[in-house]
C-alpha cells in the first residue's frame, strides 16, 4: 500500500516534470519576444533590454529552464536594476498583464473551478448512474426507450446551448433565479449554491448522459455473466440481481472515468465557466492565451496536469477498494 | 404420480436463432421420471441437449424467447405454468442447481458466506445474522475447513475444489429435495473430482437428496448414479439402470460412446514406434553415450519462476527430459503442476529462469524453426478474422517461404491430410466444430515440417468420440512423419493411450518417469498411485467398492 502510494507519487512527479518541459518550450515556439510581451506595448528598446535582463532571458535555454525549476521548488529572485522582486516557491513567475504572481492568481481561481467540478460530479453520479441503472432494470420496456432518447438528446446538446437555454428560461423568462454571479463558499454558502446551480446542472446533465450509457452497458454485461445465472437459479428476484450484483460491475468503469473527468474539469470546463462568468481556471487559461500571457498559460497547464495526475492515482486507489481482486503494486 | 420428484413428459425446447420465427430444436421429445432420493445421470456429448434439460427443470429459459413444449413437473410444481413467485420458491428451496464453472458461478465481489446467506434469506424469513450462521454451518457440512473464517473470503481466494464445495453448500442451504448438478466436476482435477463425487454421494445418503447429474463423462456418472439416460441430438437414445447400460448397451450410439471412452483398465493398443530403444536411453539419453542419435529436444535442469520477492513462485523447478524422433512423451499432472509452463519453455515461448533447452543438440534462443505447438482451446487459438487456410499458411510465411502458390498448395494438402476438405481453405473458424478446429490447429503446427510438436491439452476441450479421432490422427501423423511429440494432459487415460513414455509432474517437478506400461501398472511414487486411484472407472460395482474402502476405515 505504502509502496503503491510512493510509486505513484514518483510517477506523478515524472509526468509533471515532462509536462513542465513541454509547456516551457511554449515560451520559445510562441511568436513574439517574451521580453517585449512582458514589458508592454509602449516600452522603448532600453526598457525591453532591462526586462530581458530581469527575466534572465539572456541566459541559455537550459539555464533558463533550470531557473524555472528552481523557482518552482525553492522560489527565486528577479533582480533588475535597483528593484529585487522575490517570488516564493512554488514560483511560476509573474503575469505579464498585471505583474501579479501566477501562483497567487491560480490559488485565487481554483476554488471556483473546484466548486463547479464538485457539483457536476455529484450530479452525474446521481443522475447519470441512476438513469443507467433504471434503464438496465427496465430493459426492453417503454421506460428504457424514453431514457435512451433523453440520453441521446443530452449527449447531442452542446454545453453552451444547454447553458444558454437554461439561462434564458430560468433567469430571463421565468425569473426564478437571478443571473448567476460567483459567490465564494466562504462568504455565503447558500448564495454559493444558488449561483452555481445552473452551471452545475448544465455540466452535470451533459456528463450524465455519458455515465448513463456506461452504467447501462456494463450492468447489462454483468447481467449476462454466469454468477447472475446462479443467483437467478436460486430464486433471487430481478431487482436484487441488478441492484446488488450487476451494479458492482458498473462501479469500476464509473470510478475510473469519474476521476479522469473530474481532473480534466479542473481545467477544461472552459465553456461553462465563460458562459456563466465563473472566475475559474478555464477562464483564466483562455484569457491568458488570448493576450499571450505566457507565465499564466504555463501555470494553468501545470495545475491542470497536477489535477489529472492526482485524480488518476485516486481512481486507482478507489478501484482497489471497489474490487478486492485488484492488488496494488 | 405426485410422489415423483421429477416428471418430464415430451419436453421440447426450441432456441431462437437470428431472424424472427427461426428456431433451432435443442431438445426433441424427452420424457423421464425420477423418484425421491434417486440419482439419475444424463450423459451425452456437447450439443446433445443435456444441459438444456437440466435448465428446463428450474424454468431457467423463461423470458429468453425460448419456446418450450411438453410438461415439466418438479416436486408437484408445474414448471411451465407456475407464476414467477412460485418459480422463485421452487428455485433453490425445492430444487437447487450446481453449475459447472465454480469461479464464474459465484459473484466475485461478495464474500462466499454472504452469497450463501443471501440465497437463504430469499427463501427463509430469518435475520441477517441467522442466515450468516446457517451459511457457515453448510460450508462446514461440505467440508470447508475453518468455515467461520473461510466464509468471509471471496471466491478468488478459494481453490477450484473449495469453490465447488461452496457452490454445493449454496445448493444445500435451503434443504432442497433435488440437486441438479450440471458438469459439477468438469473444471476440476481428477483427485479433487473424486472428493467432490464422494461428497455428493455422502449427501445423497445422509440427506436423502435426489440427484440429477448432467455430465459428458460416463465415468463420472458410473460412480454416482443409479440410472443413466443417454442423450444424442436432443433425443433420449437409451435409459436404464447404470450397470445394465454400461455392461450391455442396447443402442448403437451408446455403444460407440462407451467404446470411445479412454480407459485405464482396457488393454492398450501396442504403439508402433520404438519403445524399447528409448526406454534404454531413458532421461539422460544424451548423444554419444550408447550410440543412439541425438534427441529432438532435450531439457537440462529447467527452472522457471514467476513473480519477485515474497510473491515468487516456482512453476517448474529443475526438470530434465529428452524426447527422440518418433517418440511420444506424455506429461501428466494436476493444474498448477507446471506442465504447461514446461511445454512453453520447450518450444521457446517462455525463457527458462535457469537451465537449458537443446533442440537436436543445439542450444536455441527464441522460437526455433521445426518446433510447433498445438494449443488446448481450439476456439481461441485460431484468429477468428482469418480464414483457416490463411492460419495454416502463416507459419510457412513466418519460416520465410515467399512463393504464394507453394504456400497455398501446402496449406491445401495439409487440410486434406488432417481430414478436412481443401475447399475449407477460405472458411472461417466459427464455421467449424471443435474437433475440426483442433484439426486445423494440428495442420497449422505441421505446416513448417516440424521435428517436434508440443501439444498442450490438445483434446481436453473435445467430446470423447472427437477426442478419439484427434488422438488417432496425431498417432498416424507421427508414424508417417517421424515427429517427436510431447503430449501434455491432465487426463491419465488419454495419456496412456497416446504415449510411449510418461512423466508425472507435481509442484513443478517430475516425480516419476518411465515407459507407460511400467508407470501405469507398477507406479513407484505414491502420488502416481493417488492419481491413478482417483480416475473414475466405468464399473459401478468397482466404484462402490473403492468408495467403501476409502470411507470404511474412518
Interface residues (C-beta under 8 A of the other chain):
Chain A: X225 X226 X227 X229 X230 X231 X232 X233 X234 X235 X236 X237 X240 X244 X245 X248 X323 X324 X325
Chain B: X58 X60 X87 X88 X89 X90 X91 X92 X93 X96 X97 X99 X101 X104 X105 X106 X107 X108 X109 X115 X118 X119 X122 X123 X154 X156 X167 X170
